Amino acid sequence: MCAKYLFMLFLLAYAAEAQRVFNVKDYGAIEDGNTDNSVAFVRAWSDACKWNGESTVLIPHGTYMSKSVIFNGPCKGSTTFQINGDLKAPIDPSMLVDQKWINFRYIDKLSVNGGGAFNGQGTATRKKCQNDSCQILFTSMVFDFITNGRIENLHSVDSKGGHFIVFGCGNMTFTNLTLTSPTNNRNTDGIKISHTNGINITSVKIGTGDDCVAMISGTKNVRITDVFCGPGHGISVGSLGGGNPHELPVEDVVVRNCTFNGSMNGVQIKTWPNPSKTPLNISNFIYEDIVMINVKTPIFINQQYCPEHNCDLTKSSYVQISNVSYKNIRGISATDIAVNLNCSMEFPCQNVTLEDIDLWSSGGKRGKHLKNYCFNVKGSSYGKQIPPSCLPSNKF
């Protein structure tokens, strides 16, 4: 019995040693909400990253301010960044660099969680910059070249620019998150993804002054489920086709079981009228089981995207859109538009399908005054179509 007891103690001690916690307060972090803690954070991260086993950098309860900070890998084992308290960005943007506040780079098996919050203090910065004309588009948290990552149980509020940027990553999950910014704070995207293969976004609430989710160059294999979007500009593919010769396709995107409330758009694909005529193919999108509540344009393909209204709209987009399916989309439009498929004259949209679409006006009568628009689209409609579809009807 004694030997067995000693062996159990040995196992417990080994497990505790293999899973080590690096508390930032042990590295001099101060929870007064004003002191810069970036040095303490980096020192704790450096030791955790070198640990040959599972390690956790702990931000305990309290409010901690930090300048821009980079957490570099690769690390020897799986690493968790656990935010139990609150992180605050400085109001003065001169204390931030490279358009980023918190940046994780070159890490395999990264987890960021803890139930805490990070506050970008974007509104205060915007007020300051009205007088100083300073740059404010700093992203709260950036993930560069992360593989096998999991970001969960966090709150991001009042970002200066976007909340999350994901670049060059693979196999990442974002779940149980709340991302909020004031509606009138522009360029505050929720999750922006590029050059990334394999993203799962689920059980997330996003309300911003820009896209809830934006998928741009090189985004592949994305699954978006159980997302609440509003306010904001919708869940977007693009913008694409602006003349960058190195732009890559966006492929294999599924948006399912999501709700849009008060957003400018619902599900949208947006491309520029392309002056450089560099062809780009984007394909294989499924939008299914979606509820729209007072959304200005519930279903939107816009291949004349030009937010500053300074483009030559006689020129065609050189982005080829194909294999797009809209199924079981229902709810209320805040305008007289239900579906607007405005495709390229040079490269008409191919194989677009509308199935069981049931959208009505905010006046409450299904299909009343609502219109569908189809330009340069090749496709079909199936099942219920309220209002009547602008694509040819087919029976199963």
C-alpha positions as MATLAB code, in Angstrom:
seq = 'MCAKYLFMLFLLAYAAEAQRVFNVKDYGAIEDGNTDNSVAFVRAWSDACKWNGESTVLIPHGTYMSKSVIFNGPCKGSTTFQINGDLKAPIDPSMLVDQKWINFRYIDKLSVNGGGAFNGQGTATRKKCQNDSCQILFTSMVFDFITNGRIENLHSVDSKGGHFIVFGCGNMTFTNLTLTSPTNNRNTDGIKISHTNGINITSVKIGTGDDCVAMISGTKNVRITDVFCGPGHGISVGSLGGGNPHELPVEDVVVRNCTFNGSMNGVQIKTWPNPSKTPLNISNFIYEDIVMINVKTPIFINQQYCPEHNCDLTKSSYVQISNVSYKNIRGISATDIAVNLNCSMEFPCQNVTLEDIDLWSSGGKRGKHLKNYCFNVKGSSYGKQIPPSCLPSNKF';
ca = [
       0.000    0.000    0.000;
       2.819    2.375    0.874;
       4.582    1.718   -2.455;
       1.336    2.280   -4.345;
       0.762    5.555   -2.485;
       4.269    6.770   -3.263;
       3.829    5.831   -6.920;
       0.588    7.886   -7.106;
       2.356   10.861   -5.544;
       5.111   10.483   -8.122;
       2.573   10.490  -10.964;
       0.833   13.582   -9.586;
       4.137   15.390   -9.197;
       5.153   14.408  -12.725;
       1.848   15.610  -14.170;
       2.109   18.919  -12.320;
       5.651   19.385  -13.573;
       4.687   18.439  -17.165;
       1.828   20.990  -17.165;
       3.392   24.153  -15.841;
       1.692   27.533  -15.307;
       3.622   30.763  -15.862;
       1.759   33.544  -14.034;
       2.558   36.996  -15.460;
       2.423   38.482  -11.954;
       5.484   36.412  -11.108;
       7.244   38.350  -13.872;
       6.297   41.766  -12.521;
       2.905   42.383  -14.165;
       0.812   45.016  -12.363;
      -2.989   44.955  -12.449;
      -3.696   48.684  -12.155;
      -4.960   49.149  -15.723;
      -2.346   51.837  -16.457;
       1.125   50.281  -16.206;
       2.571   48.799  -19.393;
       2.965   45.051  -18.859;
       4.330   44.080  -22.276;
       7.800   43.153  -20.920;
       6.346   40.919  -18.194;
       4.037   39.239  -20.726;
       6.889   38.492  -23.145;
       9.130   37.095  -20.389;
       6.388   34.782  -19.162;
       5.681   33.676  -22.729;
       9.372   33.044  -23.449;
       9.701   30.687  -20.481;
       6.430   28.936  -21.302;
       7.437   28.486  -24.926;
      10.737   26.876  -23.906;
       9.006   24.451  -21.538;
       9.268   20.869  -22.760;
       5.634   19.947  -22.138;
       2.244   21.587  -21.762;
       2.545   25.172  -20.562;
       0.141   27.970  -19.688;
       0.732   31.701  -19.575;
      -1.787   32.970  -17.045;
      -3.268   36.473  -17.005;
      -5.033   36.320  -13.611;
      -8.063   38.350  -12.568;
      -7.466   42.085  -12.680;
      -6.997   44.739  -15.383;
      -3.693   44.820  -17.241;
      -2.586   47.362  -19.832;
      -0.066   46.475  -22.508;
       1.572   48.059  -25.523;
       1.975   46.052  -28.726;
       3.335   42.616  -27.921;
       4.488   39.696  -30.083;
       4.395   36.098  -28.827;
       6.769   34.181  -31.079;
       7.196   30.457  -31.609;
       7.944   27.795  -32.376;
       7.458   26.347  -28.895;
       8.619   23.001  -27.531;
       5.144   21.848  -26.527;
       1.505   22.868  -26.646;
       0.972   26.360  -25.226;
      -2.069   28.013  -23.659;
      -2.539   31.748  -23.222;
      -5.186   31.953  -20.503;
      -6.857   35.333  -20.020;
      -8.859   35.296  -16.781;
      -8.658   39.036  -16.285;
      -9.030   42.007  -18.615;
      -6.459   43.356  -21.066;
      -6.512   47.009  -22.117;
      -4.876   48.585  -25.119;
      -3.403   52.070  -24.646;
      -5.546   54.942  -25.865;
      -2.544   56.647  -27.451;
      -1.903   54.827  -30.778;
       1.771   55.871  -30.718;
       2.236   53.134  -28.104;
       1.273   50.519  -30.708;
       3.258   49.381  -33.747;
       2.757   47.566  -37.062;
      -1.054   47.873  -36.956;
      -1.224   45.151  -34.269;
      -1.850   45.007  -30.550;
      -1.462   41.308  -29.620;
       0.295   39.064  -32.143;
       0.861   35.283  -31.998;
       3.321   33.935  -34.585;
       4.728   30.579  -35.771;
       3.123   28.359  -33.138;
       1.746   24.829  -33.317;
      -0.908   23.731  -30.806;
      -1.886   27.132  -29.456;
      -4.903   27.712  -27.223;
      -6.149   31.174  -26.209;
      -8.998   31.106  -23.679;
      -9.951   31.940  -20.099;
     -13.258   33.818  -20.096;
     -11.629   37.235  -19.849;
     -11.842   40.267  -22.107;
      -9.543   42.454  -24.142;
     -10.565   46.046  -24.662;
      -9.109   47.927  -27.616;
     -10.370   51.298  -26.315;
     -11.131   52.200  -29.917;
     -13.770   54.818  -29.152;
     -11.419   56.807  -26.903;
      -8.673   56.586  -29.524;
     -10.999   57.823  -32.263;
     -11.923   60.836  -30.145;
      -8.246   61.590  -29.581;
      -7.461   61.212  -33.270;
     -10.155   63.677  -34.346;
      -7.756   66.376  -33.206;
      -4.420   64.660  -33.876;
      -5.242   62.991  -37.251;
      -3.438   59.847  -36.079;
      -3.702   56.325  -37.472;
      -6.073   54.109  -35.509;
      -6.565   50.886  -37.502;
      -4.843   48.524  -35.071;
      -6.100   44.932  -34.937;
      -6.688   43.618  -31.420;
      -5.356   40.085  -31.936;
      -3.419   38.736  -34.945;
      -2.614   35.094  -35.663;
       0.246   34.572  -38.145;
       1.265   31.063  -39.231;
      -0.545   29.228  -36.427;
      -1.427   25.548  -36.836;
      -3.815   23.482  -34.737;
      -5.082   26.487  -32.790;
      -8.169   26.934  -30.647;
      -9.479   30.358  -29.618;
     -12.421   30.178  -27.226;
     -14.349   31.666  -24.329;
     -13.225   35.284  -24.751;
     -14.707   38.753  -25.161;
     -13.216   41.347  -27.493;
     -14.694   44.831  -27.142;
     -14.250   48.269  -28.735;
     -11.421   47.339  -31.084;
      -9.441   50.120  -32.734;
      -9.543   48.273  -36.056;
     -10.416   44.614  -36.571;
     -10.853   42.161  -33.714;
      -9.061   39.112  -35.175;
      -6.872   38.689  -38.251;
      -5.907   35.167  -39.326;
      -3.044   34.887  -41.835;
      -1.137   31.867  -43.108;
      -2.783   29.525  -40.600;
      -4.127   25.983  -40.716;
      -6.662   23.996  -38.720;
      -7.965   26.657  -36.348;
     -11.190   26.828  -34.345;
     -12.881   29.974  -33.026;
     -15.720   29.217  -30.618;
     -17.730   30.709  -27.760;
     -16.640   34.278  -28.485;
     -18.276   37.691  -28.295;
     -16.856   40.447  -30.508;
     -18.371   43.936  -30.285;
     -17.585   47.408  -31.600;
     -19.783   50.495  -32.009;
     -21.652   50.451  -35.316;
     -20.211   53.777  -36.469;
     -16.585   52.691  -35.904;
     -15.482   51.755  -39.419;
     -13.097   48.940  -40.377;
     -13.793   46.985  -37.211;
     -14.096   43.547  -38.854;
     -14.841   40.668  -36.513;
     -12.713   37.856  -37.999;
     -10.694   38.491  -41.171;
      -9.056   35.479  -42.855;
      -6.481   35.193  -45.645;
      -3.974   32.636  -46.984;
      -5.409   30.066  -44.575;
      -6.634   26.482  -44.992;
      -9.055   25.013  -42.473;
     -11.051   27.359  -40.227;
     -14.005   26.476  -38.018;
     -16.035   29.371  -36.561;
     -18.908   28.294  -34.323;
     -21.045   29.704  -31.496;
     -19.807   33.260  -31.964;
     -21.652   36.588  -31.535;
     -20.322   39.476  -33.625;
     -21.547   43.072  -33.764;
     -19.232   45.564  -35.468;
     -18.943   48.496  -37.855;
     -17.729   46.265  -40.710;
     -17.845   42.625  -41.834;
     -18.664   40.109  -39.131;
     -16.475   37.612  -40.992;
     -14.387   38.481  -44.065;
     -12.674   35.867  -46.219;
     -10.109   37.244  -48.647;
      -7.204   35.999  -50.789;
      -6.193   32.366  -50.301;
      -8.919   31.333  -47.836;
      -9.949   27.676  -48.154;
     -12.036   25.120  -46.276;
     -14.027   27.339  -43.925;
     -16.990   26.188  -41.816;
     -19.098   28.903  -40.174;
     -21.977   27.690  -37.991;
     -24.172   29.127  -35.251;
     -22.908   32.678  -35.727;
     -25.020   35.690  -34.767;
     -24.086   38.713  -36.899;
     -25.406   42.183  -36.234;
     -24.870   44.983  -36.497;
     -22.251   44.847  -39.240;
     -21.832   44.293  -42.957;
     -22.543   40.557  -42.986;
     -20.483   37.438  -43.631;
     -18.423   38.278  -46.702;
     -16.214   36.719  -49.312;
     -13.993   39.559  -50.515;
     -13.421   42.120  -51.477;
     -11.414   40.493  -54.277;
     -10.136   41.357  -57.730;
      -8.732   44.774  -56.947;
      -5.724   44.328  -59.226;
      -3.269   42.434  -57.000;
      -1.531   39.964  -59.362;
      -0.655   37.666  -56.430;
      -4.235   37.260  -55.225;
      -5.273   33.631  -54.639;
      -8.666   31.867  -54.982;
     -11.210   31.557  -52.173;
     -12.744   28.070  -52.155;
     -14.917   25.657  -50.181;
     -16.846   27.827  -47.736;
     -19.911   26.633  -45.783;
     -22.105   29.077  -43.826;
     -24.859   27.224  -41.980;
     -27.367   27.822  -39.160;
     -26.545   31.522  -38.734;
     -28.659   34.560  -37.838;
     -28.294   38.110  -39.134;
     -30.005   40.923  -37.237;
     -29.924   44.534  -38.437;
     -26.858   44.051  -40.611;
     -26.215   45.902  -43.862;
     -25.892   42.624  -45.773;
     -26.460   38.996  -44.970;
     -24.308   36.619  -47.009;
     -22.331   38.470  -49.648;
     -19.582   38.034  -52.221;
     -17.923   41.268  -53.343;
     -15.414   41.911  -56.130;
     -14.037   45.060  -57.716;
     -14.430   46.170  -61.332;
     -10.884   45.115  -62.208;
      -8.700   47.549  -64.149;
      -5.744   45.136  -64.410;
      -7.701   42.203  -65.918;
      -5.961   39.552  -63.822;
      -8.358   36.557  -63.811;
      -9.254   34.957  -60.480;
     -11.550   31.981  -59.813;
     -13.537   31.621  -56.589;
     -15.904   28.704  -56.095;
     -17.822   26.211  -53.967;
     -19.904   28.177  -51.471;
     -22.852   26.774  -49.499;
     -25.213   29.055  -47.553;
     -27.861   27.051  -45.710;
     -30.417   27.335  -42.872;
     -30.051   31.072  -42.334;
     -32.384   33.592  -40.669;
     -32.477   37.262  -41.705;
     -33.989   39.908  -39.385;
     -34.239   43.419  -40.880;
     -31.247   42.925  -43.160;
     -30.894   45.470  -45.972;
     -29.683   42.992  -48.607;
     -30.079   39.399  -47.370;
     -28.423   37.660  -50.368;
     -25.878   39.667  -52.335;
     -23.317   39.044  -55.055;
     -21.787   42.395  -55.930;
     -19.213   42.349  -58.725;
     -19.272   46.126  -58.936;
     -18.041   46.683  -55.399;
     -16.800   50.253  -55.054;
     -17.434   51.728  -51.582;
     -15.913   55.131  -52.399;
     -17.948   55.416  -55.636;
     -14.861   56.328  -57.653;
     -14.659   53.312  -60.009;
     -15.372   52.924  -63.708;
     -18.403   50.651  -63.510;
     -18.367   50.064  -67.265;
     -15.408   47.741  -66.673;
     -16.068   44.128  -65.741;
     -14.820   42.274  -62.723;
     -12.317   39.617  -63.733;
     -13.320   37.310  -60.886;
     -15.126   34.148  -61.969;
     -17.689   33.038  -59.360;
     -19.035   29.474  -59.622;
     -20.883   26.770  -57.686;
     -22.810   28.881  -55.168;
     -25.783   27.353  -53.329;
     -28.366   29.235  -51.232;
     -30.792   26.937  -49.384;
     -33.476   27.490  -46.741;
     -32.897   31.182  -46.180;
     -35.806   32.970  -44.531;
     -36.729   36.151  -42.700;
     -37.211   39.885  -43.137;
     -35.581   42.418  -45.444;
     -35.261   46.017  -44.251;
     -35.457   47.248  -47.872;
     -37.376   46.198  -50.982;
     -34.558   43.821  -51.995;
     -34.457   40.118  -51.167;
     -31.848   38.751  -53.578;
     -29.357   40.776  -55.630;
     -27.049   38.752  -57.875;
     -25.023   41.375  -59.748;
     -22.379   39.349  -61.600;
     -19.621   40.184  -64.049;
     -20.384   40.909  -67.697;
     -17.067   39.357  -68.751;
     -17.290   36.330  -66.437;
     -20.947   35.591  -65.597;
     -21.600   33.641  -62.388;
     -21.869   29.907  -63.067;
     -24.049   27.259  -61.385;
     -25.825   29.455  -58.835;
     -28.807   27.782  -57.145;
     -31.585   29.195  -54.980;
     -33.624   26.642  -53.012;
     -36.444   27.347  -50.541;
     -36.019   31.090  -50.184;
     -38.672   32.769  -48.015;
     -38.019   36.484  -47.476;
     -40.561   39.196  -46.765;
     -40.726   42.890  -46.072;
     -40.462   44.510  -42.671;
     -44.156   45.309  -43.079;
     -44.827   41.688  -42.282;
     -46.364   40.381  -45.516;
     -44.298   37.715  -47.164;
     -42.871   38.865  -50.471;
     -44.713   42.181  -50.398;
     -42.823   44.818  -52.393;
     -39.667   42.697  -52.368;
     -37.667   42.293  -55.559;
     -35.002   39.946  -56.823;
     -32.320   41.053  -59.252;
     -30.223   38.777  -61.462;
     -27.589   40.136  -63.841;
     -25.224   37.881  -65.790;
     -26.086   34.771  -63.774;
     -26.360   31.183  -64.963;
     -28.259   29.021  -62.519;
     -31.590   27.638  -61.318;
     -34.156   27.941  -58.540;
     -35.924   25.131  -56.685;
     -38.742   24.757  -54.184;
     -40.358   27.727  -52.444;
     -39.373   31.132  -53.839;
     -40.800   34.145  -51.995;
     -40.572   36.571  -53.710;
     -40.521   34.828  -57.125;
     -37.001   33.968  -58.177;
     -35.176   35.759  -60.992;
     -33.454   32.470  -61.896;
     -35.179   29.805  -64.038;
     -37.351   27.451  -61.991;
     -36.660   23.711  -61.969;
     -38.343   20.763  -60.317;
     -36.379   18.102  -58.469;
];
